[in-house]
Amino acid sequence: MPGSDVLAAFLLAAAVFAYMPGPAMLYATAQTIARGRRAGWMASLGIHLGGYVHVAAAALGLAALFSLVPAAYLVLKLAGATYLVWLGARFLFGRAEIASLPEDLAALSPRRAFWESVMVEVLNPKTALFFVAFLPQFADPSAALPVWMQLLVLGSVVNLLFSSADVCCVLLADRIADTLKRSRRFERNTRRVGGGILITLGLNLALSRQ
């Protein structure tokens, strides 16, 4: 593994990136606002597990294909953007899930939030490019561990840091929601806010040049 000075710089840089407001934070916040705290936790878990797909891709060199084949990047980016817009539209125009379901079926909402979050993260090519650009700067080819294993370890640390920021957003969003008046109007408005955030994220991803 790299020396202690390099690792210290890595942790500092990773923490700065992790706690800068970004799409994953907004996504976890939107799920918490629209579906409740449990859905927010499951969304954070889904984003975290989806992140390991990109960590593995970076370690195995698969993410480098996006640089060599721009069409592959474009297809994945548009697929992810379309999925986000679709989720947001469901929040805006669909029925309130928790309020309209029996108690034994309400647990489906957090479960759905988990799988949706995994898909959102896996379909985000920007995450793949971040890992493939960021991690190799801190790998040491002369170290005892092979480079691919160093990338896996470093990538896992980065993923944990990013997930800690998502958890903070879930806690904050849930606290804010708890202080507001509970009513059908509040429920409709929170779903609209959550749906609007998701649609905005999808359009931003689709229209971005990178």
N, C-alpha and C positions, 0 to 999 in steps of 0.2 A: 504493500500500500504506500501511498505518498507520505512524505515526511510530515511532522506535526505542524510546521508552518503552512504547508500547502493545505492540510486538512482544516486548519483554523480559517484560512481564507475561503475554502470551500463552504464551510458551515455558515460563515458570515454572508457570503454571496447567496447561498441557497435560502437562508432565512429572509434576506431582503426580498428576493423574488417571491417567496411563499406568502409574505404578508403584504405584498402590493395588491390592491384590489384588482381582481381579474374575473374571468368568466366563471370559474369553478365556485368562487365565493358567491357571486350573484346567483348562480344556479342553486346552490344549497340554500341560500336565503329565500329564493322564490319557492322552492319546495316546502320549506318550513312555513312560510306565510300562507301558502295556498292549501297545504295538506296537514299541517301540524308538526309538532316536535318529532314524533316517531318517524314521520316521512323524511324530515330533515336529517335525522341520524342515518336512516337507510340510504338517503341520497349521498351523504358524505362517504358512507361505506362503499357504495357503488362506484363513486368517483375514484376512491382510493384503489379499489381492486382493478378498475379499468386502467389506472395509471401504470400498474405493473405490466400490462401488455406493451405499453410504450417503452418501459424500462428494458424489457426483454428484447424488444425490437431494436433499441439503440445498442444494446450489448452485442446482439448478433449481426448488426450492420444492416438490418432490413430497412430502417428508417432512411438510410442514405439513398434508397431508391427514389424517394420523393425529389431529391435534387437531380437525379439522372433522368427521371421520367416525370416531367411536370404534369402530364395528363392524369397520372395516378393521384397526384396531390389534389388536383382540381376536382376529380370525381369524389374523392373521400371528403373534401371540404364541403362540396355541395350536398352530399348525402347527410353529413352532420348538421348543416344549416337547415335543410329541409325537415329533419327530425325535430330540431329545436322549435321551429315555427309550428310544426304540427302539434307538439306538446303544449305550446302556448295557446294555440287555438282551442285545444280541448279544455284548458282551464277557463278561457274566456267564454266559450259558448256551450260547454257541457254542464251537466247538473252537478251540484255540490256532492262530492262522493261520500264524505263521512256523514253528513247530515241525512242523506237519502238512503243509506244502507243500514240493515240490521247490524247489531253490535258484533255478531259472529262473523260478518262479512266485511266489517270496516277495516280489519287488519290487512285486507287485500291492497289498500291504498299505500301503506308503507312498503309492502312487498313490490308493488308496481313501481314505486319511486326508486327502489333499489335497482331493478332491471333496466328501467329507463336511464338511470344515471350511468350504469355500466356502458350502455350503448352510446350515450352522449360522449363519454370520455374516450371510448375506443374510436369513435368516428371523428375525433378532433385531431387533424393532422398537425396543428400548431404545437400540440403537446409532444408529438413525436419529434418534430424538428427542434423543439427546445432541448429535449434530452440529448439528441444526437449532436447538438451544437455545444451544449453546456458541459456535459460529463467528461468528454475526452480531454478537456483542458486540465483536469485534475488527476488523470490517470498517469501512472509511471511505468513505462515499458520495461524498465530495468528492475522493477520490484519482483518479489517472489511469486506473487499471484499473477496469473495471466491477465491481460488487459480486459478481456471480456468479463472476467469475474470481478475485477475492480469496478467496472461499469455497473454491474448488477448491484454491488454493495452500495456504491455512491448513489445510484438511482433510487434504491430503496430508501435511503436516508432522505433524499429530496422529496420523495413521495410522502413520507411520514410528516415532514415539515409542512408540505402543502395541505395535507389532511388536517393537521392541527389548526391551521388557519380556517379551514372550512368548518371545523367543529366550533370555533369561536363565533363564526357567523351564525351558525344554527342557534347557539345559546343566546346571542344578542337578539336575533329575530324572534325567538320564542319569548324572551322577556318582554320585548316591545309589544308583541301580540297579546300577552297576558295582561298588560296594563290597559288595553283598550276594551271598550264595552263589547260584550258578547251579544250579537244579534244576527238575524238573517242578513240585514243590510251589511254589517261588518264582514260576514262570511263571503258575501258576493263581492265586496270591494277587495278583500284580500286575494280572492281568486283572480280578479281582474289585474291586480298589481303583479301577482306571480306570473300570470299569463303574459302580461306586457313585458316583463323582464325577459322571459324565455324567447318571445318573438324578437325583441331587440337584439338579444345575443345571437339568434339565428341569422338575422339580417346583417349584423355586423360581421359575422363569420363569412357569409356569402359574398359581401361586397368588399371585404378587405383584399388588398393587393398582394399580401404575403400569405 
